Amino acid sequence: MKKKTHRSIYLLLMLVLLLTACSGQTETTSSENDGKEMTEEDKQGGTLIYGRGADSVGLDPINVTDGESIRVTHNVFETLLEYDQNLELQPKLATEYSSSEDGLTWTFQLREGVKFHDGTDFNADAVVFNFERWMDPENPYHQGDFAYYPFLYGGFKGDENHLIESVKATKEHELEIKLTRKTAPFLSYLAISMFGIASPAAIEQYGDKLYEHPVGTGPFQFEEWSRNSTITLAKNPEYWMDGKPYLDKLIYQVIPENAARLNALQTGEIDVLDGMNAGDTNIVEETEGLELQKRPSFNIGYMAFNMEKEPFDDPLVRKAINMAINKEEIVDAFYNGLADTATSPLPPSLWSHDDTLKKYDYNVEEAKKLLAEAGFADGFKTELYTMSNPRPYLPEPMKIAEAIQSDLAEIGITAEIVSMEWATYLEDTKNGKHSMAMYGWTGVMADPDNFLYPNLSKTNAQVPAQNIAFYKSDEFTGLITEARETIDQDKRTELYKEAQAVFQEDAPWVMLAYTTPPLAQSDYVEDYKPHPMSNDLMTDVYLSNQ
């Protein structure tokens, strides 16, 4: 374990060094003072503790959709391709790929000399094994929801619209995937963390308990999980990148309260903090030994209506609520300049975002008129679900919910706030228990398909639903399906803009914010680079106080 430095000790040490310098006794012991750069050997070792607001739901990547699970599994499992910091596709377990002229047959050359954490070989047969598990409901290891597979690949094996015709190993390290139709974002699918390649031997050994015993090829391997407390990963000593990772251990520590998490960073109990009150960024910037980081914006924050419950099946009610909520005031009050008000379900950093969409401006009187037209001149009572822990798109979920509650009261709507821990929140909203629910999304691939299809397609409005608005527009789903199957990007952009216009008219959500989430770290943490998709890879991170 690395040494933890209490801030008071840190200040005392600085005073001693200052006095030593004044007395003329100058020792240069650090790489910063002697001008020497740290060598690869110097970077090795230590434990990094990453403070976060909630625990993971599970550690079998194909069976999770939440960010707290993905941030861990991304360091344990690897995908065939990956997105770099600039959201460009790069090789990972696949080193090269090519397609047939008709775009239906894809051939991948796989990385050689790679082993799973259990010592078994990574090869084309292992990838085929994973695909068979994912796509075939009759496969004995197809245990769980596998939520991401059907809404990307058009269903499972045997379904009419299933995208995959076959997956086979043509050589030990060569893979062939045949599609039933052209699909523009297909390569992007292979870079999504949910499709991390697991050890076939581990799948056979653990079955439906793989979520507690993850075995991949990544830079870190699973060691221990103490529920709602810590997940401990250890360095993969056989990792295929020479000399990587640098850290001996990586611990994800749950500290639900933002203030308590910041205090833990200040006292040296954790090394990196994710999720903080936006107003606390000034504290970080003013505290000696701490550094502020900003995650590049690639998310949306919103409130979803459950359109299967009255009165939210009425578009007039949904539009009235959109006008009743003062989104600009919420962003100003709770995001400390680290967010912009949102209109589209696509973030501005993603191609096809339409910044010309008509906004639902804050207008209490017009909201009252619409509500009266819908037959609710005196308002009504309802519930507003919000998570208990901060999310990148909702830094202070309870306070934001309270602001919305206050705004709704102005038009006669009494909203009771309901809150619960993260895993239960996901389960209850996906099962439609909510009337209105605070939600959001951080993209896992740089394609509009990833924001629109999972969250708004009618195909994903069946319990357990990712589309928690239960929005079932034939027109909207038709547009995003056509865009998915169109190769020309200009044409895809036209289709996505049409879809955004339909979304805006139907108003299944109240769009709130696009955020640049703040993070904080101790200044001895080096080369930690927050990823836009929140799946931070810790391969290159090291500690300069070893």
C-alpha positions in Angstrom: 0.0 0.0 0.0 1.2 3.5 -0.7 1.6 6.0 2.1 -1.3 8.3 2.7 -0.5 11.9 3.4 -2.7 13.9 5.8 -2.9 17.5 4.7 -1.6 18.8 8.1 1.5 16.7 7.8 1.8 17.9 4.2 1.8 21.5 5.4 4.3 20.7 8.2 6.6 19.1 5.7 6.5 22.1 3.4 7.4 24.4 6.4 10.4 22.2 7.2 11.6 22.3 3.6 11.2 26.0 3.6 13.3 26.4 6.8 15.9 24.0 5.4 16.1 26.1 2.2 16.6 29.3 4.2 19.4 27.7 6.2 21.2 26.8 3.1 20.8 23.1 3.5 19.3 22.1 0.1 18.7 18.5 -0.6 17.2 17.6 -3.9 15.4 14.3 -3.4 12.4 14.5 -5.7 12.3 14.1 -9.4 10.6 17.6 -9.6 13.5 19.2 -7.7 16.4 17.5 -9.3 15.0 17.9 -12.8 15.0 14.2 -13.5 12.0 12.6 -15.1 10.6 9.5 -13.5 11.7 6.3 -15.1 9.4 3.4 -16.0 10.7 1.7 -12.9 10.0 4.8 -10.7 6.4 4.7 -11.8 5.8 1.2 -10.6 3.8 0.3 -7.5 1.3 1.7 -5.1 -2.4 1.6 -4.5 -4.8 4.2 -5.9 -8.2 4.6 -4.1 -10.9 6.0 -6.3 -13.8 7.6 -4.4 -17.2 7.4 -5.9 -20.8 7.9 -4.9 -22.4 4.4 -5.5 -21.5 0.8 -5.8 -21.4 -1.3 -9.0 -24.5 -3.3 -9.8 -22.5 -6.2 -11.2 -19.2 -7.0 -12.9 -20.3 -9.1 -15.8 -20.1 -6.4 -18.5 -22.8 -7.8 -20.8 -25.3 -7.8 -18.0 -24.9 -4.2 -16.8 -25.7 -0.8 -18.2 -24.9 1.5 -15.3 -21.7 3.7 -15.2 -20.6 2.5 -11.8 -20.3 -1.0 -13.1 -18.7 -0.1 -16.4 -16.0 2.0 -14.8 -14.7 -1.1 -13.0 -15.3 -3.7 -15.8 -13.5 -1.5 -18.3 -10.3 -2.1 -16.4 -10.9 -5.9 -16.1 -12.2 -6.7 -19.6 -11.1 -5.6 -23.0 -13.1 -5.1 -26.2 -12.1 -5.8 -29.8 -11.9 -2.1 -30.5 -11.9 1.0 -28.2 -12.5 4.7 -28.2 -9.6 7.0 -27.3 -9.8 10.3 -25.5 -10.7 12.0 -28.8 -13.6 9.5 -29.4 -11.7 7.9 -32.3 -11.9 4.1 -32.8 -8.6 2.4 -32.1 -7.4 -1.3 -32.1 -7.5 -3.2 -28.8 -7.9 -7.0 -28.8 -8.4 -6.8 -32.6 -5.4 -5.2 -34.3 -6.8 -5.0 -37.9 -10.1 -5.3 -39.6 -11.5 -5.3 -43.2 -14.9 -5.7 -44.8 -16.3 -7.2 -48.0 -17.5 -4.9 -50.8 -21.1 -5.4 -49.7 -20.3 -4.4 -46.1 -21.7 -7.6 -44.7 -18.6 -9.7 -44.0 -16.0 -8.4 -41.5 -12.7 -10.0 -40.9 -10.6 -9.2 -37.8 -7.0 -10.0 -37.0 -6.7 -10.6 -33.2 -3.9 -9.7 -30.9 -1.5 -12.7 -30.2 0.2 -13.6 -27.0 -2.8 -12.4 -24.8 -4.0 -14.4 -21.8 -7.0 -14.2 -19.6 -6.4 -13.6 -15.9 -7.0 -17.3 -15.2 -4.1 -18.1 -17.5 -6.1 -19.4 -20.5 -5.5 -18.2 -24.0 -7.3 -15.4 -25.7 -8.0 -16.4 -29.3 -10.7 -16.4 -32.0 -12.5 -19.3 -30.4 -12.8 -17.3 -27.1 -14.5 -14.4 -29.0 -16.9 -16.9 -30.7 -17.7 -18.4 -27.3 -18.6 -14.9 -26.0 -20.8 -14.1 -29.0 -22.6 -17.4 -28.7 -23.3 -16.7 -25.1 -24.5 -13.1 -25.8 -26.7 -13.8 -28.8 -28.2 -17.3 -28.3 -31.0 -17.6 -25.6 -30.6 -21.4 -25.9 -26.9 -21.2 -24.9 -26.5 -22.7 -21.4 -24.5 -19.6 -20.3 -27.0 -17.0 -21.6 -28.0 -16.1 -18.1 -29.2 -12.6 -17.4 -30.8 -9.7 -19.3 -28.0 -9.1 -21.8 -29.8 -5.7 -22.3 -27.3 -4.1 -24.7 -27.2 -7.0 -27.2 -30.8 -7.0 -28.5 -31.1 -3.2 -28.9 -27.9 -3.1 -30.9 -28.1 -6.3 -32.8 -31.9 -6.3 -33.5 -32.8 -9.1 -31.1 -31.3 -12.4 -30.3 -30.4 -15.4 -32.5 -33.6 -16.7 -34.1 -35.3 -13.3 -34.0 -36.5 -11.9 -37.3 -34.3 -8.8 -37.2 -31.2 -10.3 -35.7 -28.2 -8.6 -37.3 -25.6 -11.4 -36.9 -25.7 -14.2 -39.5 -22.6 -16.0 -38.1 -19.5 -15.6 -36.0 -16.7 -18.0 -36.6 -13.0 -18.5 -36.1 -11.2 -18.8 -39.5 -7.8 -19.1 -37.9 -6.5 -19.2 -34.3 -6.3 -15.4 -34.3 -8.6 -14.5 -37.1 -12.4 -13.9 -36.7 -15.1 -13.5 -39.3 -18.5 -11.9 -38.5 -21.2 -11.9 -41.1 -24.1 -9.5 -40.9 -27.6 -9.8 -42.4 -27.7 -6.1 -43.4 -25.4 -3.1 -43.6 -25.2 -1.4 -40.3 -23.4 2.0 -40.0 -22.3 1.9 -36.4 -21.4 -1.8 -36.3 -17.7 -1.2 -35.5 -18.7 1.1 -32.7 -20.7 -1.7 -31.1 -17.5 -3.7 -30.8 -15.9 -0.9 -28.7 -18.7 -0.7 -26.1 -17.5 -1.8 -22.7 -20.5 -4.1 -22.4 -18.9 -6.3 -25.0 -15.7 -7.0 -23.1 -14.4 -10.5 -23.8 -14.6 -12.8 -20.8 -12.7 -16.0 -20.3 -14.7 -19.0 -21.6 -13.3 -21.1 -18.7 -14.5 -18.6 -16.2 -17.9 -18.4 -17.8 -18.1 -22.2 -17.6 -16.9 -22.2 -14.0 -19.0 -19.4 -12.5 -22.1 -19.4 -14.8 -24.7 -16.9 -13.6 -22.3 -15.8 -10.8 -19.8 -14.4 -13.2 -20.9 -10.9 -12.1 -19.1 -11.6 -8.8 -16.1 -13.3 -10.4 -15.1 -11.3 -13.5 -12.2 -12.7 -15.6 -10.9 -10.8 -18.6 -7.7 -9.8 -20.3 -7.5 -6.2 -18.9 -4.7 -4.4 -17.1 -6.2 -5.2 -13.7 -7.7 -8.4 -12.3 -10.5 -8.8 -9.8 -9.5 -9.5 -6.2 -12.3 -8.7 -3.8 -15.7 -7.0 -3.5 -17.2 -5.7 -0.2 -20.7 -4.7 -1.2 -21.5 -1.0 -0.9 -17.9 -0.4 0.3 -15.0 -1.4 -1.9 -14.0 -3.3 -5.1 -10.3 -4.1 -5.2 -8.5 -4.8 -8.4 -4.9 -6.0 -8.6 -2.3 -5.5 -11.3 -2.4 -8.1 -14.0 1.3 -9.3 -14.0 0.9 -11.0 -17.4 -0.7 -8.0 -19.2 0.2 -7.8 -22.9 1.5 -4.2 -22.6 5.1 -4.4 -21.4 5.5 -2.7 -18.0 1.9 -1.8 -17.7 -0.1 -1.1 -15.6 2.0 0.8 -13.1 -0.3 0.5 -10.0 -0.2 -2.5 -7.8 -3.8 -2.1 -6.8 -6.8 -0.1 -7.8 -9.6 0.3 -5.2 -13.0 1.7 -5.9 -14.4 3.1 -2.6 -18.0 4.0 -2.1 -18.7 7.2 -0.2 -22.3 8.3 -0.9 -22.2 11.9 0.3 -20.4 14.4 -1.8 -19.1 16.4 1.2 -17.8 13.3 2.9 -16.0 12.2 -0.3 -14.3 15.6 -0.6 -13.3 15.4 3.0 -11.8 12.0 2.4 -9.7 13.5 -0.5 -8.6 16.3 1.7 -7.4 14.0 4.5 -5.7 11.6 2.1 -8.1 8.7 2.6 -8.8 8.6 -1.2 -6.7 9.7 -4.1 -9.3 10.6 -6.8 -12.8 11.9 -6.3 -15.6 11.4 -8.8 -18.9 13.2 -8.2 -18.9 16.5 -6.3 -21.1 19.5 -5.6 -20.3 21.9 -8.4 -19.9 24.7 -5.9 -17.0 22.8 -4.2 -14.7 23.2 -7.2 -13.4 26.4 -5.7 -12.4 24.5 -2.5 -10.4 22.0 -4.6 -8.7 24.8 -6.6 -7.7 26.6 -3.3 -6.5 23.5 -1.4 -2.8 22.8 -1.5 -2.0 19.4 -2.8 -5.3 19.0 -4.7 -6.0 19.4 -8.4 -9.3 19.9 -10.3 -10.1 17.8 -13.3 -12.9 18.2 -15.8 -14.4 15.3 -17.7 -15.1 16.3 -21.4 -18.8 16.7 -21.9 -20.5 13.7 -23.4 -23.7 13.3 -21.5 -27.3 14.4 -21.1 -29.4 15.0 -17.9 -33.1 14.8 -18.1 -36.4 14.0 -16.3 -38.4 11.2 -17.9 -42.2 10.9 -17.8 -43.7 7.5 -17.5 -46.0 7.8 -20.5 -47.9 4.6 -19.5 -49.3 6.4 -16.5 -51.9 9.1 -16.4 -51.8 12.0 -16.9 -48.3 11.7 -18.5 -49.9 9.9 -21.5 -51.2 13.4 -22.5 -48.7 15.5 -24.5 -50.3 18.7 -23.2 -49.3 17.7 -19.6 -45.8 16.9 -20.7 -45.4 20.2 -22.5 -46.9 22.1 -19.6 -44.3 20.6 -17.2 -41.5 21.4 -19.7 -42.6 25.0 -19.6 -43.0 25.1 -15.8 -39.5 24.0 -15.0 -36.9 26.8 -14.9 -34.0 24.9 -16.4 -31.7 28.0 -16.7 -32.1 28.7 -13.0 -31.4 25.1 -12.1 -28.2 25.0 -14.2 -27.1 28.3 -12.7 -27.8 27.2 -9.1 -26.4 23.7 -9.1 -23.8 23.3 -11.8 -21.5 26.2 -11.0 -20.8 27.1 -14.7 -20.0 23.4 -15.6 -23.2 22.8 -17.7 -25.4 24.2 -20.4 -29.2 23.9 -20.6 -30.2 21.1 -22.8 -32.8 20.8 -25.6 -31.8 17.8 -27.7 -31.3 14.2 -26.5 -28.0 14.4 -28.4 -25.1 16.3 -26.7 -23.6 19.2 -28.6 -20.2 17.3 -28.9 -21.8 14.6 -31.0 -22.4 15.0 -34.7 -26.1 15.3 -35.8 -26.9 17.4 -32.7 -29.5 20.0 -33.8 -28.9 23.3 -32.0 -31.9 24.9 -33.9 -34.5 22.9 -32.0 -37.2 25.1 -30.5 -36.9 25.3 -26.7 -39.6 24.9 -24.1 -39.0 28.3 -22.5 -39.9 28.9 -18.9 -43.4 30.3 -18.9 -45.6 29.6 -15.9 -48.8 31.2 -17.3 -48.6 29.3 -20.6 -47.9 26.1 -18.6 -51.1 26.7 -16.6 -53.1 27.2 -19.8 -51.9 23.9 -21.2 -52.6 22.1 -18.0 -56.1 23.5 -17.9 -56.6 22.5 -21.5 -55.7 19.0 -20.6 -58.3 19.0 -17.8 -56.1 19.7 -14.8 -56.8 23.4 -14.1 -56.4 22.6 -10.4 -53.2 20.5 -10.9 -52.7 17.0 -9.5 -50.6 14.9 -7.2 -47.7 12.7 -8.4 -44.3 11.3 -7.5 -40.9 12.4 -8.6 -38.1 9.8 -8.4 -34.5 10.8 -7.9 -31.4 8.9 -7.1 -29.7 9.3 -3.7 -26.2 9.5 -5.2 -24.6 12.1 -7.5 -24.3 11.3 -11.2 -22.2 13.1 -13.8 -25.3 14.7 -15.2 -27.0 15.3 -11.8 -24.3 16.5 -9.3 -26.9 17.2 -6.6 -29.9 15.1 -7.4 -32.0 15.8 -4.3 -31.5 19.6 -4.5 -32.4 19.5 -8.2 -35.4 17.4 -7.5 -36.5 19.9 -4.8 -36.1 22.8 -7.3 -38.3 20.9 -9.8 -40.8 20.2 -7.0 -41.0 23.9 -6.2 -41.5 24.9 -9.9 -44.3 22.3 -10.3 -46.1 23.6 -7.3 -46.4 27.0 -9.1 -48.8 25.3 -11.6 -50.6 23.3 -9.0 -48.7 20.0 -9.3 -47.8 18.4 -5.9 -44.9 16.1 -6.4 -43.7 13.8 -3.7 -39.9 13.1 -4.0 -39.0 9.4 -3.8 -35.3 8.5 -3.4 -33.4 5.3 -3.0 -30.0 3.7 -3.5 -28.6 3.4 -7.0 -29.2 -0.3 -7.8 -32.8 -0.3 -6.5 -33.4 3.0 -8.4 -32.3 1.4 -11.7 -34.5 -1.6 -11.1 -37.6 0.3 -10.1 -37.4 2.8 -12.9 -36.8 0.1 -15.5 -39.8 -1.7 -14.2 -41.9 1.4 -14.5 -42.7 2.1 -10.9 -42.1 5.8 -11.3 -44.4 8.6 -12.6 -41.5 11.0 -13.3 -37.8 10.2 -12.8 -34.5 12.0 -12.8 -32.2 10.3 -15.2 -29.3 10.8 -17.6 -27.0 9.1 -20.0 -23.2 9.2 -20.7 -22.4 7.9 -24.2 -20.6 4.6 -24.6 -19.9 5.1 -28.3 -19.5 8.2 -30.5 -22.6 7.7 -32.6 -26.1 9.2 -32.2 -27.5 5.7 -32.2 -26.1 5.1 -28.7 -28.1 8.0 -27.2 -31.3 7.6 -29.2 -31.9 3.8 -29.7 -31.4 2.5 -26.1 -33.3 5.3 -24.4 -36.1 6.2 -26.8 -36.7 3.4 -29.2 -40.1 1.7 -28.8 -38.2 -1.7 -29.0 -36.6 -0.8 -25.6 -39.9 0.1 -23.9 -40.6 -3.4 -22.6 -40.0 -4.2 -18.9 -37.2 -4.2 -17.8 -36.9 -1.1 -20.0 -34.0 1.1 -20.8 -36.5 3.5 -22.3 -38.0 4.5 -19.0 -40.3 7.0 -20.6 -42.0 4.0 -22.3 -42.0 6.3 -25.4 -43.4 4.2 -28.2 -43.4 6.5 -31.2 -43.5 4.6 -34.5 -42.3 7.7 -36.4 -39.4 8.3 -34.1 -38.3 4.6 -34.0 -38.6 4.4 -37.8 -36.3 7.3 -38.3 -33.6 6.1 -36.0 -33.8 2.6 -37.4 -33.4 3.9 -40.9 -30.4 6.0 -39.7 -28.9 2.9 -38.2 -29.1 1.1 -41.5 -27.9 4.0 -43.6 -24.1 4.2 -44.4 -24.0 7.8 -45.8 -23.3 10.1 -42.8 -25.0 13.1 -44.4 -28.2 11.2 -44.9 -27.9 9.8 -41.3 -27.6 13.4 -40.0 -30.8 14.4 -41.9 -32.6 11.4 -40.3 -31.4 12.1 -36.8 -32.4 15.8 -37.1 -35.9 14.7 -38.2 -36.0 12.3 -35.2 -34.9 15.1 -32.8 -37.8 17.3 -34.1 -40.3 14.5 -33.4 -38.8 14.0 -29.9 -39.2 17.7 -29.2 -42.8 17.7 -30.3 -43.7 14.6 -28.3 -41.8 15.7 -25.2 -41.3 12.4 -23.5 -38.6 14.0 -21.3 -37.7 17.4 -19.8 -34.2 18.1 -21.0 -32.1 19.6 -18.2 -28.4 19.9 -18.9 -25.3 18.9 -20.8 -22.5 18.8 -18.2 -18.7 19.0 -17.9 -18.4 16.9 -14.7 -15.8 18.0 -12.2 -13.4 15.6 -10.6 -10.6 16.1 -8.1 -7.4 14.3 -7.3 -4.3 14.6 -5.2 -1.4 16.1 -7.0 0.8 13.0 -6.8 -1.6 11.2 -9.1 -0.1 11.3 -12.5 -1.5 10.7 -16.0 -5.1 10.2 -14.9 -7.1 11.4 -17.9 -10.9 11.4 -17.4 -12.5 9.9 -20.5 -15.6 11.5 -22.0 -17.5 8.2 -21.7 -16.6 7.9 -18.0 -14.9 4.5 -18.5 -11.5 5.7 -17.3 -8.7 3.3 -18.2 -6.1 3.3 -15.4 -3.3 1.5 -17.4 -1.0 4.6 -17.5 -1.8 6.1 -14.1 1.1 6.2 -11.6 1.9 7.9 -8.2 4.8 10.3 -7.9 5.1 9.9 -4.1 6.3 6.3 -4.1 
